[in-house]
Amino acid sequence: MGELEIMEYLRKNFSSEIYIPLKDKGIDFIVIKKDRFYQIQVKTSKFQKRSYFWFDLHKNKLIFDKNTFYIFVCKSLNRRKFMRRKINFLVIPSLDIKKWIREDKIKLKKNSENIFNLFIYPNIEESKWKYRNKGGEIDLTQYWNNLNLLK
């Protein structure tokens, strides 16, 4: 569902060409815009317990490159708008994720050596987004609907 939503948004708003690889090995689709290309991995979560969005990243499937982006689609299915926006995407460059892993800011799932748990908490009053897990916190607000990274 999230992949289709992102692809349609990029086609409609950025006149992008979209290509889907035959095998999903960490990349859902490729975006081509003029002389640039971007590899996109989409993760989708619905709003959990009126508190957070939960995503899993498999360490062995992560791809880190300056042209690779992870887009986290935060769905609130029972509302037309969430955080005063119709869409809520966190567009994060893969190299930022790599840095957070290296700095031990993103934590592995309990009893797992391969899965990172991302719990993303929206703060509706302050219009902010934060990753929180096991005492760690990262402000993700700058990535909120920042699809201009793909222009």
C-alpha positions in Angstrom: 0.0 0.0 0.0 2.8 2.5 0.9 4.8 1.7 -2.2 1.9 2.5 -4.5 1.1 5.7 -2.6 4.6 7.0 -2.9 4.9 6.0 -6.6 1.7 7.7 -7.5 2.7 10.8 -5.5 6.1 11.0 -7.3 4.5 10.5 -10.8 1.9 13.1 -10.2 3.9 15.8 -8.4 7.4 15.4 -9.8 6.8 13.9 -13.3 9.1 11.0 -12.3 9.6 7.7 -14.1 9.2 4.7 -11.9 10.9 1.3 -12.5 10.3 -1.8 -10.4 13.1 -4.3 -10.1 12.3 -7.9 -10.9 13.6 -9.0 -7.4 13.2 -7.0 -4.2 16.6 -7.2 -2.6 16.3 -4.1 -0.4 15.0 -1.7 -3.1 11.3 -1.4 -3.9 11.6 0.8 -6.9 13.8 3.2 -8.8 12.9 6.8 -9.6 14.3 8.6 -12.6 14.0 12.3 -12.9 15.9 14.0 -15.8 19.6 12.9 -15.4 19.2 11.6 -11.8 18.1 8.4 -10.3 17.1 7.3 -6.8 16.7 3.9 -5.2 13.7 3.8 -2.9 12.8 1.4 -0.1 9.4 2.0 1.4 8.2 0.9 4.9 4.6 1.4 5.9 3.0 1.3 9.4 -0.3 2.2 10.8 -0.7 4.3 14.0 -0.2 1.9 17.0 -1.9 2.3 20.3 -2.5 6.0 19.6 1.1 6.6 20.3 3.6 5.5 17.6 4.4 4.0 14.2 6.5 0.8 14.2 8.9 -0.3 11.5 11.4 -3.1 11.2 14.6 -2.8 9.1 16.5 -6.0 8.3 20.2 -5.4 8.7 21.1 -7.8 5.9 18.8 -6.0 3.4 19.9 -2.4 4.1 21.5 -0.6 1.2 23.6 2.5 1.8 24.4 4.9 -1.0 24.0 8.6 -1.7 21.1 7.8 -4.1 19.3 5.5 -1.8 16.4 6.7 0.4 14.1 5.0 2.9 10.6 6.4 3.0 8.6 5.6 6.1 4.8 5.9 5.4 2.9 6.8 8.5 -0.7 5.8 8.0 -3.6 6.8 10.2 -6.4 4.9 8.5 -9.3 6.3 10.6 -8.5 9.9 9.8 -8.3 11.9 6.5 -5.6 14.1 8.0 -3.0 13.4 10.6 -0.7 16.0 12.1 -2.7 18.5 9.9 -1.4 16.8 6.7 -2.9 14.4 4.2 0.4 12.6 3.7 3.0 11.7 6.3 6.2 10.4 4.8 9.6 10.5 6.5 12.1 10.6 3.7 15.5 9.6 5.1 18.7 9.3 3.2 20.2 5.8 3.7 23.6 7.4 4.7 21.9 9.1 7.7 20.5 5.7 8.7 24.0 4.2 8.3 25.5 6.9 10.5 22.8 6.3 13.3 23.5 2.6 13.2 27.3 3.2 13.4 26.7 5.6 16.3 24.4 3.0 18.0 21.5 5.4 18.0 19.2 2.8 16.3 18.7 -0.3 18.4 18.3 -3.9 17.4 15.1 -5.8 18.3 15.3 -7.7 21.5 16.9 -11.1 21.0 17.7 -10.3 17.4 21.0 -9.6 15.7 19.4 -8.7 12.3 16.4 -6.6 12.9 16.3 -2.9 13.9 13.1 -1.7 15.5 12.1 1.8 14.7 9.5 3.3 16.9 8.5 6.7 15.5 6.5 9.0 17.8 4.5 11.9 16.4 4.0 14.9 18.7 0.8 16.4 17.4 0.9 19.6 19.5 4.5 20.5 18.5 4.3 19.0 14.9 7.4 17.0 15.5 8.5 13.4 14.8 11.0 11.4 17.0 12.5 8.0 16.9 12.7 6.5 20.4 13.9 3.1 21.5 15.8 1.8 24.6 16.6 5.3 25.8 17.8 6.6 22.4 16.1 9.4 20.6 16.5 11.1 17.2 14.5 14.1 16.0 13.1 13.2 12.5 11.1 16.3 11.9 13.4 17.6 9.2 12.6 14.5 7.1 8.8 14.9 7.4 7.3 15.0 3.8 10.7 16.1 2.5 10.2 14.7 -0.9 12.2 17.6 -2.3 15.3 15.4 -1.7 14.1 13.5 -4.8 13.7 16.4 -7.1 
